């Protein structure tokens, strides 16, 4: 990458500009990236093997963060003092350590604190470096999710809380590269035992934090949306409200119990066959079991002219299907749109029922074929597709009964 300043005054003008986390070209977030950079100031060439730059995640527009401009300015003066026209500079691996968690010696890059927009402008903490991001693998939280003394909760999709009883509570986020991120200063509040469990999962900085709910919430005071699982539950409520308004039939059932299910729900940090079981159970209870069946049958008679002879044998999924058919257009695929509820039921039986291996294999095959996935081992893709389809189903029905 080449950056050219025809006059030294041009560089000084650029030096006065503070680039924020938002791309001036398209408005998308800008993340820190390490790139080889050739800076030309008048007739002098400064060749940096690696330099921190801000790069837009969408249009790839690049600009210089404040600290990198300070480095360029210092190198420029150094070359002038040597009476030369060319300078070659490489990172020597120096890592400044801030006065937080000294004994743990966590891996982090002090350049993040100085280069990521806003982090070094911290008036709340008197000791420099509090808002330095420290990165971990997602396994860092698995131990604590099994220990009843701790609480780990992703209230949003990638932004949550880590707590030990009433002793401490700190925020954390998950970045675009699936790294768990904490502020270095927040980690200093934690006890020695907790930090020693976390330390093996600490990894080098990937500098990515701006395009995250964590940065948006912590630095920009932007509220995150609830996680997808809870949003799907709220979609069911919206559908039931719309049906009640139109047909004067309330399908809500065991409201307090449903509320408890959502409040105690813990979103999985790592997606595996084992970790999604609580989610499957929660969604099944809320979406499929949490329906007032007598009222659903009343609604059925209001929207069909000739009832099916076996309607009394139906469960809630079959009635959902009737609701869908009532609003569907001729070219839409009812079977495909309603399928995630049947798949959710298959998952529930797979986990909670005593089934033969043959039956379990059949259910696994049905799940992956319905979602267009090759193997049941691809659990993260299966889980993602199932949630997408559930959200689409309820969006479709909400639109159909509110338009």
C-alpha positions as CSV (number, residue, x, y, z in Angstrom):
1,X,0.0,0.0,0.0
2,X,1.3,3.5,-1.0
3,X,0.5,6.7,0.8
4,X,1.9,9.9,-0.7
5,X,2.1,13.4,0.7
6,X,3.5,15.9,-1.8
7,X,4.4,18.4,0.9
8,X,5.3,17.9,4.6
9,X,2.5,20.3,5.3
10,X,0.1,17.8,3.8
11,X,1.3,15.2,6.3
12,X,0.8,17.7,9.1
13,X,-2.7,18.3,8.0
14,X,-3.4,14.6,7.9
15,X,-1.8,14.3,11.4
16,X,-4.5,16.6,12.8
17,X,-7.4,14.5,11.5
18,X,-8.7,11.9,13.9
19,X,-10.3,9.0,12.0
20,X,-13.2,7.4,13.9
21,X,-14.5,3.8,13.7
22,X,-16.8,4.7,10.8
23,X,-15.7,4.7,7.2
24,X,-16.0,8.2,5.7
25,X,-16.9,6.6,2.3
26,X,-19.6,4.2,3.1
27,X,-20.3,4.4,6.8
28,X,-19.4,0.8,7.7
29,X,-17.1,-0.1,10.6
30,X,-13.3,0.2,10.1
31,X,-11.1,-2.5,11.7
32,X,-7.4,-2.4,12.5
33,X,-5.3,-4.3,9.9
34,X,-1.5,-4.8,9.6
35,X,-0.2,-4.1,6.1
36,X,3.1,-3.3,4.4
37,X,3.0,0.4,3.8
38,X,5.2,2.7,1.7
39,X,4.8,6.3,2.9
40,X,6.2,9.1,0.6
41,X,6.6,12.5,2.1
42,X,8.0,14.9,-0.6
43,X,11.0,13.0,-1.9
44,X,11.5,10.8,1.1
45,X,10.4,7.2,1.2
46,X,9.5,5.4,4.4
47,X,9.0,1.6,4.0
48,X,7.2,-0.1,6.8
49,X,7.1,-3.9,6.7
50,X,4.0,-3.8,8.8
51,X,1.9,-0.8,10.0
52,X,-1.5,-0.6,11.7
53,X,-4.1,0.9,9.4
54,X,-7.8,1.3,9.6
55,X,-9.6,-0.6,6.8
56,X,-13.3,-0.6,6.1
57,X,-14.9,-4.1,6.3
58,X,-17.1,-3.3,3.3
59,X,-15.5,-1.0,0.7
60,X,-11.8,-1.5,1.9
61,X,-11.1,2.2,2.2
62,X,-7.9,2.6,4.2
63,X,-6.7,5.5,6.4
64,X,-4.1,6.0,9.2
65,X,-5.0,5.8,12.9
66,X,-3.4,8.4,15.2
67,X,-0.7,6.2,16.7
68,X,0.5,5.0,13.3
69,X,0.8,8.7,12.2
70,X,2.9,9.3,15.3
71,X,5.2,6.4,14.3
72,X,5.5,7.8,10.7
73,X,6.3,11.3,12.1
74,X,9.0,9.8,14.4
75,X,10.5,7.8,11.6
76,X,10.5,10.8,9.2
77,X,12.5,12.8,11.7
78,X,14.9,9.8,12.3
79,X,15.7,9.6,8.5
80,X,16.2,13.4,8.3
81,X,18.7,13.2,11.2
82,X,20.6,10.5,9.4
83,X,20.7,12.7,6.3
84,X,19.0,10.0,4.1
85,X,16.1,9.8,1.8
86,X,15.0,6.2,2.3
87,X,14.1,4.4,5.6
88,X,13.1,0.8,6.1
89,X,11.3,-0.1,9.3
90,X,10.2,-3.4,10.8
91,X,8.3,-4.3,14.0
92,X,10.7,-5.6,16.6
93,X,8.2,-7.4,18.7
94,X,8.1,-4.9,21.5
95,X,5.1,-5.2,23.7
96,X,4.3,-2.6,26.2
97,X,2.6,-3.9,29.4
98,X,0.0,-1.8,31.2
99,X,-0.4,-1.9,34.9
100,X,-3.3,-4.4,34.9
101,X,-3.1,-8.2,35.5
102,X,0.7,-8.0,35.7
103,X,1.2,-11.4,37.3
104,X,-0.9,-13.2,34.6
105,X,1.1,-11.6,31.8
106,X,-1.8,-11.9,29.3
107,X,-1.1,-11.7,25.6
108,X,-2.4,-8.5,24.1
109,X,-1.1,-5.8,21.7
110,X,-0.7,-2.3,23.3
111,X,-1.0,-0.9,19.7
112,X,-4.7,-1.9,19.8
113,X,-5.2,0.5,22.7
114,X,-3.6,3.4,20.9
115,X,-4.9,2.7,17.4
116,X,-8.5,1.4,17.7
117,X,-10.7,4.5,17.7
118,X,-11.8,5.7,21.1
119,X,-10.0,3.3,23.4
120,X,-7.2,5.7,24.5
121,X,-9.7,8.5,25.1
122,X,-10.7,7.0,28.5
123,X,-11.5,9.6,31.1
124,X,-13.1,7.1,33.5
125,X,-9.9,5.2,34.5
126,X,-6.8,6.9,35.8
127,X,-4.4,4.1,34.9
128,X,-3.6,3.9,31.2
129,X,-4.6,0.8,29.2
130,X,-7.9,-0.2,30.8
131,X,-9.7,-0.5,27.5
132,X,-7.1,-2.8,25.9
133,X,-8.8,-5.8,24.2
134,X,-7.6,-9.2,25.4
135,X,-8.5,-12.1,23.2
136,X,-9.3,-15.7,24.0
137,X,-10.6,-18.8,22.2
138,X,-14.3,-19.6,22.8
139,X,-13.3,-22.4,25.1
140,X,-12.4,-19.9,27.7
141,X,-16.0,-19.8,29.1
142,X,-16.9,-23.5,28.9
143,X,-15.7,-24.4,32.4
144,X,-17.6,-21.5,33.9
145,X,-20.8,-22.4,32.2
146,X,-20.8,-25.7,34.1
147,X,-20.0,-24.2,37.5
148,X,-23.1,-23.0,39.4
149,X,-21.1,-20.2,41.1
150,X,-20.6,-18.5,37.8
151,X,-23.0,-17.0,35.3
152,X,-22.1,-16.7,31.6
153,X,-24.9,-15.3,29.4
154,X,-25.1,-14.0,25.9
155,X,-28.1,-11.7,26.2
156,X,-27.4,-10.5,22.6
157,X,-26.0,-12.6,19.8
158,X,-22.3,-11.9,20.6
159,X,-22.4,-9.6,23.6
160,X,-22.8,-10.8,27.2
161,X,-22.0,-10.9,30.9
162,X,-19.5,-12.9,32.9
163,X,-20.3,-13.0,36.6
164,X,-19.2,-14.7,39.9
165,X,-22.1,-14.6,42.4
166,X,-22.3,-11.1,43.8
167,X,-18.5,-10.6,43.8
168,X,-17.9,-9.2,40.3
169,X,-19.5,-8.9,36.9
170,X,-17.8,-7.9,33.6
171,X,-18.9,-7.7,30.0
172,X,-17.5,-9.7,27.1
173,X,-18.0,-10.0,23.4
174,X,-17.3,-12.3,20.5
175,X,-15.7,-10.7,17.5
176,X,-15.9,-11.4,13.7
177,X,-13.2,-14.2,14.0
178,X,-15.0,-16.0,16.8
179,X,-12.6,-14.7,19.5
180,X,-13.9,-13.9,22.9
181,X,-12.8,-10.4,24.0
182,X,-12.5,-8.8,27.4
183,X,-11.1,-5.4,28.5
184,X,-7.8,-5.8,30.2
185,X,-8.9,-3.5,33.0
186,X,-12.0,-5.6,33.6
187,X,-9.9,-8.7,33.9
188,X,-8.1,-7.1,36.9
189,X,-11.3,-7.3,38.9
190,X,-11.3,-11.1,38.7
191,X,-9.9,-13.4,41.3
192,X,-6.7,-15.4,40.9
193,X,-8.4,-18.8,40.5
194,X,-10.7,-17.5,37.7
195,X,-7.8,-15.9,35.8
196,X,-5.7,-19.0,36.1
197,X,-8.5,-21.0,34.4
198,X,-8.8,-18.4,31.7
199,X,-5.1,-18.0,31.0
200,X,-4.5,-21.1,28.8
201,X,-7.1,-19.9,26.4
202,X,-5.6,-16.5,25.9
203,X,-4.4,-15.9,22.3
204,X,-2.6,-13.2,20.3
205,X,-4.7,-10.2,19.2
206,X,-6.3,-10.2,15.8
207,X,-7.1,-6.5,16.3
208,X,-10.8,-7.1,15.3
209,X,-13.3,-5.5,17.7
210,X,-15.0,-2.5,16.0
211,X,-17.5,-4.5,14.0
212,X,-18.9,-6.1,17.1
213,X,-21.9,-5.7,19.4
214,X,-19.3,-5.5,22.2
215,X,-17.7,-2.3,20.8
216,X,-21.0,-0.8,19.8
217,X,-22.4,-1.3,23.3
218,X,-19.3,-0.4,25.3
219,X,-18.0,2.5,23.1
220,X,-21.0,3.8,21.3
221,X,-23.8,3.1,23.8
222,X,-25.8,1.2,21.1
223,X,-28.2,-1.3,22.5
224,X,-27.9,-4.8,21.0
225,X,-30.9,-6.9,19.9
226,X,-31.7,-10.0,22.0
227,X,-30.1,-13.2,20.8
228,X,-31.8,-15.0,17.9
229,X,-33.3,-17.7,20.1
230,X,-35.2,-15.2,22.3
231,X,-36.2,-13.1,19.2
232,X,-37.8,-16.2,17.7
233,X,-39.8,-16.6,21.0
234,X,-40.9,-13.0,20.7
235,X,-42.0,-13.6,17.1
236,X,-44.4,-16.3,18.4
237,X,-45.9,-13.7,20.8
238,X,-46.3,-11.2,17.9
239,X,-48.1,-13.8,15.9
240,X,-50.4,-14.7,18.8
241,X,-51.2,-11.0,19.3
242,X,-52.1,-10.6,15.7
243,X,-54.3,-13.7,15.7
244,X,-56.0,-12.5,18.9
245,X,-56.7,-9.1,17.3
246,X,-58.1,-10.6,14.2
247,X,-60.0,-13.6,15.5
248,X,-60.5,-12.8,19.2
249,X,-58.8,-16.1,20.2
250,X,-55.9,-16.1,22.7
251,X,-53.4,-18.9,22.0
252,X,-51.1,-17.9,25.0
253,X,-50.5,-20.8,27.4
254,X,-48.6,-21.1,30.7
255,X,-47.3,-17.6,30.4
256,X,-45.3,-17.6,33.7
257,X,-43.7,-20.9,32.8
258,X,-42.8,-19.6,29.3
259,X,-41.3,-16.5,30.8
260,X,-39.2,-18.6,33.2
261,X,-37.9,-20.7,30.3
262,X,-36.7,-17.6,28.5
263,X,-35.2,-16.0,31.6
264,X,-33.1,-19.0,32.5
265,X,-32.1,-19.7,29.0
266,X,-28.3,-19.7,28.4
267,X,-27.2,-19.3,24.8
268,X,-24.5,-21.8,23.8
269,X,-21.0,-20.2,23.2
270,X,-19.8,-23.2,21.2
271,X,-22.2,-25.1,19.0
272,X,-22.0,-28.8,19.3
273,X,-24.6,-31.6,19.4
274,X,-24.3,-31.5,23.2
275,X,-24.4,-27.8,23.8
276,X,-27.5,-27.1,21.7
277,X,-29.7,-29.6,23.6
278,X,-31.0,-26.9,26.1
279,X,-31.8,-24.6,23.2
280,X,-33.8,-27.3,21.4
281,X,-35.7,-28.0,24.6
282,X,-36.4,-24.4,25.3
283,X,-37.6,-23.6,21.8
284,X,-39.8,-26.8,21.7
285,X,-41.5,-25.8,25.0
286,X,-42.0,-22.2,24.0
287,X,-43.0,-22.6,20.3
288,X,-44.7,-26.0,20.2
289,X,-45.8,-26.9,23.8
290,X,-46.6,-23.3,24.8
291,X,-49.8,-23.2,22.9
292,X,-53.4,-23.2,24.2
293,X,-54.8,-26.2,22.3
294,X,-58.6,-25.7,23.0
295,X,-58.3,-22.1,21.8
296,X,-56.2,-23.3,18.8
297,X,-59.0,-25.6,17.8
298,X,-61.5,-22.8,18.1
299,X,-59.4,-20.7,15.8
300,X,-59.2,-23.7,13.4
301,X,-63.0,-23.7,13.0
302,X,-62.9,-19.9,12.3
303,X,-60.5,-20.2,9.3
304,X,-61.6,-23.5,7.6
305,X,-65.0,-24.3,6.1
306,X,-64.8,-28.1,6.3
307,X,-62.8,-29.4,9.3
308,X,-60.6,-32.5,8.9
309,X,-62.1,-35.5,10.5
310,X,-58.9,-36.2,12.5
311,X,-58.3,-32.6,13.7
312,X,-58.8,-33.7,17.4
313,X,-55.7,-35.9,17.0
314,X,-53.5,-33.1,15.8
315,X,-50.8,-31.4,17.8
316,X,-49.9,-27.7,17.6
317,X,-47.5,-28.1,14.6
318,X,-50.3,-29.4,12.4
319,X,-52.5,-26.4,13.3
320,X,-49.5,-24.1,12.6
321,X,-49.5,-25.7,9.2
322,X,-53.2,-24.9,8.7
323,X,-52.6,-21.3,9.7
324,X,-49.8,-21.1,7.1
325,X,-51.9,-22.6,4.3
326,X,-54.6,-20.0,5.1
327,X,-52.3,-17.2,4.0
328,X,-50.1,-18.9,1.5
329,X,-49.9,-17.9,-2.1
330,X,-50.1,-20.5,-4.8
331,X,-46.4,-20.5,-5.7
332,X,-45.1,-20.8,-2.1
333,X,-43.9,-24.1,-0.7
334,X,-45.9,-24.8,2.5
335,X,-43.9,-28.0,3.3
336,X,-40.6,-26.2,3.2
337,X,-41.8,-23.1,5.2
338,X,-43.4,-25.2,8.0
339,X,-40.5,-27.7,8.1
340,X,-38.4,-26.1,10.9
341,X,-41.1,-26.9,13.4
342,X,-41.1,-30.6,12.4
343,X,-37.3,-30.6,12.5
344,X,-37.4,-29.0,16.0
345,X,-39.7,-31.8,17.0
346,X,-37.4,-34.4,15.5
347,X,-34.5,-32.8,17.4
348,X,-36.5,-33.0,20.7
349,X,-37.2,-36.7,20.2
350,X,-33.6,-37.3,19.2
351,X,-32.5,-35.9,22.5
352,X,-35.2,-36.8,25.0
353,X,-36.7,-40.1,23.7
354,X,-35.3,-43.6,24.0
355,X,-34.9,-44.4,20.3
356,X,-33.3,-47.3,18.4
357,X,-30.1,-46.4,16.5
358,X,-32.0,-47.0,13.3
359,X,-34.7,-44.4,14.2
360,X,-32.1,-41.9,15.4
361,X,-30.2,-42.3,12.1
362,X,-33.5,-41.7,10.2
363,X,-34.2,-38.5,12.1
364,X,-30.6,-37.3,11.6
365,X,-30.9,-38.0,7.9
366,X,-34.2,-36.1,7.7
367,X,-32.8,-33.1,9.5
368,X,-29.7,-32.7,7.2
369,X,-31.6,-33.4,4.0
370,X,-34.3,-30.9,4.9
371,X,-31.7,-28.2,5.7
372,X,-29.5,-29.0,2.7
373,X,-26.5,-30.1,4.7
374,X,-24.3,-33.0,4.0
375,X,-23.4,-34.3,7.4
376,X,-24.9,-34.3,11.0
377,X,-21.4,-33.5,12.1
378,X,-21.8,-30.0,10.7
379,X,-23.8,-29.0,13.8
380,X,-23.0,-25.3,13.6
381,X,-24.5,-25.0,10.1
382,X,-27.4,-27.2,11.1
383,X,-28.1,-25.0,14.1
384,X,-27.8,-21.8,12.1
385,X,-30.1,-23.0,9.3
386,X,-32.7,-24.2,11.8
387,X,-32.8,-20.8,13.5
388,X,-33.0,-19.0,10.2
389,X,-35.9,-21.2,9.0
390,X,-37.8,-20.8,12.3
391,X,-37.4,-17.0,12.1
392,X,-38.6,-17.0,8.5
393,X,-41.6,-19.1,9.3
394,X,-42.8,-16.7,12.0
395,X,-42.0,-13.6,10.0
396,X,-44.1,-15.1,7.1
397,X,-47.1,-15.8,9.4
398,X,-46.8,-12.4,11.2
399,X,-46.9,-10.6,7.9
400,X,-49.8,-12.8,6.7
401,X,-52.0,-12.0,9.7
402,X,-51.1,-8.3,10.1
403,X,-51.4,-7.2,6.5
